Amino acid sequence: MLLPLALAVRWAIKPRPDTLQVAQGILRFCAGFAKAALLVIPLWHLSSMILRGGAESLTVGVAWIGLLALMLGLHFVCTSAGDLVAGLGGMLGWKVSDEVQEIFTLRRFTRGKHIRLLPFLAILALFGMLLQTLSPTESWGHLKALFVAPPKTIATAFQEARVWSDYHVVTMLGALACFIGVPHSRDFLRVPAPWKAVFCLVFFVLAVAIQWTRNAPMS
């Protein structure tokens, strides 16, 4: 809904923004929406399934998957929000400063280095645990399960099989690869190229299709 609305406002603005700036804004918006639909929502679902299953049903492996999914999901929440804001601003002809974008992506505090970003994501993950479990005791139990395996029971075996068979684990691995190897959207789109536009638009269409099926009414 935001994309056609922003484009309509852009055409109404006079003097009209530079065409290249608008094009880059569209691509940034598409990248941000694709991150939210393809990464953030599945990762949040995976972490919710693990955290709300109860600390007593966690194994060490499952606990680490939940924490990693939560940290990656929060990272892409920040970067997708930065992309959406910068994209809407570009489409409307308003340049969002690099300083503002770096606040969204935490780059202002970490200077773009992953080793400095991890402590910020870990702190955010603690708040994310509290938000999902609504219980400091459950959150503490999850943290303990990262290092101390609870006794093997039917519940832990069931939860482990349930998590490892969930296709969102594949999404988590893809998100981890993006986190390590894919440049930030601003850097990626700084030099225009047709293949970059195709890349962003393809993933935007895929994200719209997946989001449409998620929200489709049950017959």
Contacts in CASP RR format, 6 or more apart in sequence:
PFRMAT RR
TARGET T0000
AUTHOR 0000-0000-0000
METHOD contacts of the structure
MODEL  1
MLLPLALAVRWAIKPRPDTLQVAQGILRFCAGFAKAALLVIPLWHLSSMI
LRGGAESLTVGVAWIGLLALMLGLHFVCTSAGDLVAGLGGMLGWKVSDEV
QEIFTLRRFTRGKHIRLLPFLAILALFGMLLQTLSPTESWGHLKALFVAP
PKTIATAFQEARVWSDYHVVTMLGALACFIGVPHSRDFLRVPAPWKAVFC
LVFFVLAVAIQWTRNAPMS
2 29 0 8 1.000
2 84 0 8 1.000
2 88 0 8 1.000
3 26 0 8 1.000
3 29 0 8 1.000
3 33 0 8 1.000
6 29 0 8 1.000
6 88 0 8 1.000
6 89 0 8 1.000
6 91 0 8 1.000
6 92 0 8 1.000
7 26 0 8 1.000
7 91 0 8 1.000
9 92 0 8 1.000
10 16 0 8 1.000
10 17 0 8 1.000
10 22 0 8 1.000
10 91 0 8 1.000
10 92 0 8 1.000
10 93 0 8 1.000
13 92 0 8 1.000
13 93 0 8 1.000
17 90 0 8 1.000
17 91 0 8 1.000
17 92 0 8 1.000
17 93 0 8 1.000
18 93 0 8 1.000
20 192 0 8 1.000
21 90 0 8 1.000
21 93 0 8 1.000
21 95 0 8 1.000
22 90 0 8 1.000
22 91 0 8 1.000
22 93 0 8 1.000
23 192 0 8 1.000
23 197 0 8 1.000
24 87 0 8 1.000
24 90 0 8 1.000
24 189 0 8 1.000
24 192 0 8 1.000
25 86 0 8 1.000
25 87 0 8 1.000
25 88 0 8 1.000
25 89 0 8 1.000
25 90 0 8 1.000
25 91 0 8 1.000
26 87 0 8 1.000
26 91 0 8 1.000
27 87 0 8 1.000
27 189 0 8 1.000
27 196 0 8 1.000
27 197 0 8 1.000
27 200 0 8 1.000
27 201 0 8 1.000
28 83 0 8 1.000
28 84 0 8 1.000
28 86 0 8 1.000
28 87 0 8 1.000
28 90 0 8 1.000
28 185 0 8 1.000
28 186 0 8 1.000
28 189 0 8 1.000
29 83 0 8 1.000
29 84 0 8 1.000
29 87 0 8 1.000
29 88 0 8 1.000
29 91 0 8 1.000
30 200 0 8 1.000
30 201 0 8 1.000
30 203 0 8 1.000
30 204 0 8 1.000
31 80 0 8 1.000
31 83 0 8 1.000
31 185 0 8 1.000
31 188 0 8 1.000
31 189 0 8 1.000
31 200 0 8 1.000
31 203 0 8 1.000
31 204 0 8 1.000
32 79 0 8 1.000
32 80 0 8 1.000
32 82 0 8 1.000
32 83 0 8 1.000
32 84 0 8 1.000
32 185 0 8 1.000
33 80 0 8 1.000
33 84 0 8 1.000
33 204 0 8 1.000
33 207 0 8 1.000
33 208 0 8 1.000
34 200 0 8 1.000
34 203 0 8 1.000
34 204 0 8 1.000
34 206 0 8 1.000
34 207 0 8 1.000
35 76 0 8 1.000
35 79 0 8 1.000
35 80 0 8 1.000
35 83 0 8 1.000
36 76 0 8 1.000
36 77 0 8 1.000
36 80 0 8 1.000
36 84 0 8 1.000
36 207 0 8 1.000
37 207 0 8 1.000
37 208 0 8 1.000
37 210 0 8 1.000
37 211 0 8 1.000
38 171 0 8 1.000
38 203 0 8 1.000
38 206 0 8 1.000
38 207 0 8 1.000
38 210 0 8 1.000
39 72 0 8 1.000
39 73 0 8 1.000
39 76 0 8 1.000
39 80 0 8 1.000
39 171 0 8 1.000
39 175 0 8 1.000
39 178 0 8 1.000
40 73 0 8 1.000
40 76 0 8 1.000
40 77 0 8 1.000
40 80 0 8 1.000
41 211 0 8 1.000
41 214 0 8 1.000
42 168 0 8 1.000
42 171 0 8 1.000
42 172 0 8 1.000
43 69 0 8 1.000
43 70 0 8 1.000
43 72 0 8 1.000
43 73 0 8 1.000
43 76 0 8 1.000
43 168 0 8 1.000
43 171 0 8 1.000
43 172 0 8 1.000
43 175 0 8 1.000
44 69 0 8 1.000
44 70 0 8 1.000
44 73 0 8 1.000
45 168 0 8 1.000
46 65 0 8 1.000
46 66 0 8 1.000
46 69 0 8 1.000
46 163 0 8 1.000
46 166 0 8 1.000
46 168 0 8 1.000
46 169 0 8 1.000
46 171 0 8 1.000
46 172 0 8 1.000
47 66 0 8 1.000
47 67 0 8 1.000
47 69 0 8 1.000
47 70 0 8 1.000
47 73 0 8 1.000
47 132 0 8 1.000
48 132 0 8 1.000
49 162 0 8 1.000
49 163 0 8 1.000
49 166 0 8 1.000
50 58 0 8 1.000
50 62 0 8 1.000
50 63 0 8 1.000
50 65 0 8 1.000
50 66 0 8 1.000
50 69 0 8 1.000
50 142 0 8 1.000
50 159 0 8 1.000
50 163 0 8 1.000
51 66 0 8 1.000
51 70 0 8 1.000
51 129 0 8 1.000
51 132 0 8 1.000
51 133 0 8 1.000
51 138 0 8 1.000
51 139 0 8 1.000
51 142 0 8 1.000
52 132 0 8 1.000
52 133 0 8 1.000
53 159 0 8 1.000
54 133 0 8 1.000
54 138 0 8 1.000
54 142 0 8 1.000
55 138 0 8 1.000
55 140 0 8 1.000
55 141 0 8 1.000
55 142 0 8 1.000
55 144 0 8 1.000
55 145 0 8 1.000
55 150 0 8 1.000
56 150 0 8 1.000
56 153 0 8 1.000
56 155 0 8 1.000
56 156 0 8 1.000
57 150 0 8 1.000
57 153 0 8 1.000
57 155 0 8 1.000
57 156 0 8 1.000
57 158 0 8 1.000
57 159 0 8 1.000
58 141 0 8 1.000
58 142 0 8 1.000
58 145 0 8 1.000
58 150 0 8 1.000
58 156 0 8 1.000
58 159 0 8 1.000
59 145 0 8 1.000
59 149 0 8 1.000
59 150 0 8 1.000
59 156 0 8 1.000
59 159 0 8 1.000
59 160 0 8 1.000
60 145 0 8 1.000
60 146 0 8 1.000
60 147 0 8 1.000
60 148 0 8 1.000
60 149 0 8 1.000
61 160 0 8 1.000
62 145 0 8 1.000
62 159 0 8 1.000
62 160 0 8 1.000
62 163 0 8 1.000
63 142 0 8 1.000
63 145 0 8 1.000
63 146 0 8 1.000
64 146 0 8 1.000
65 163 0 8 1.000
65 169 0 8 1.000
65 172 0 8 1.000
66 142 0 8 1.000
67 125 0 8 1.000
67 142 0 8 1.000
67 146 0 8 1.000
68 172 0 8 1.000
68 176 0 8 1.000
69 168 0 8 1.000
69 172 0 8 1.000
70 125 0 8 1.000
70 128 0 8 1.000
70 129 0 8 1.000
71 118 0 8 1.000
71 121 0 8 1.000
71 122 0 8 1.000
71 124 0 8 1.000
71 125 0 8 1.000
72 121 0 8 1.000
72 172 0 8 1.000
72 175 0 8 1.000
72 176 0 8 1.000
72 179 0 8 1.000
73 175 0 8 1.000
74 121 0 8 1.000
74 124 0 8 1.000
74 125 0 8 1.000
74 128 0 8 1.000
75 106 0 8 1.000
75 117 0 8 1.000
75 121 0 8 1.000
75 179 0 8 1.000
76 175 0 8 1.000
76 178 0 8 1.000
78 104 0 8 1.000
78 105 0 8 1.000
78 106 0 8 1.000
79 104 0 8 1.000
79 105 0 8 1.000
79 184 0 8 1.000
79 185 0 8 1.000
81 104 0 8 1.000
82 96 0 8 1.000
82 101 0 8 1.000
82 104 0 8 1.000
82 105 0 8 1.000
83 185 0 8 1.000
85 96 0 8 1.000
85 100 0 8 1.000
85 101 0 8 1.000
85 104 0 8 1.000
86 96 0 8 1.000
86 101 0 8 1.000
86 185 0 8 1.000
86 186 0 8 1.000
87 96 0 8 1.000
89 95 0 8 1.000
89 96 0 8 1.000
90 96 0 8 1.000
98 186 0 8 1.000
99 108 0 8 1.000
101 107 0 8 1.000
101 186 0 8 1.000
102 108 0 8 1.000
105 184 0 8 1.000
106 117 0 8 1.000
106 120 0 8 1.000
107 184 0 8 1.000
109 116 0 8 1.000
109 120 0 8 1.000
110 116 0 8 1.000
110 117 0 8 1.000
110 120 0 8 1.000
114 179 0 8 1.000
114 180 0 8 1.000
126 139 0 8 1.000
129 138 0 8 1.000
129 139 0 8 1.000
129 142 0 8 1.000
129 143 0 8 1.000
130 136 0 8 1.000
130 139 0 8 1.000
133 139 0 8 1.000
133 142 0 8 1.000
150 156 0 8 1.000
163 169 0 8 1.000
182 188 0 8 1.000
188 196 0 8 1.000
189 196 0 8 1.000
189 200 0 8 1.000
END
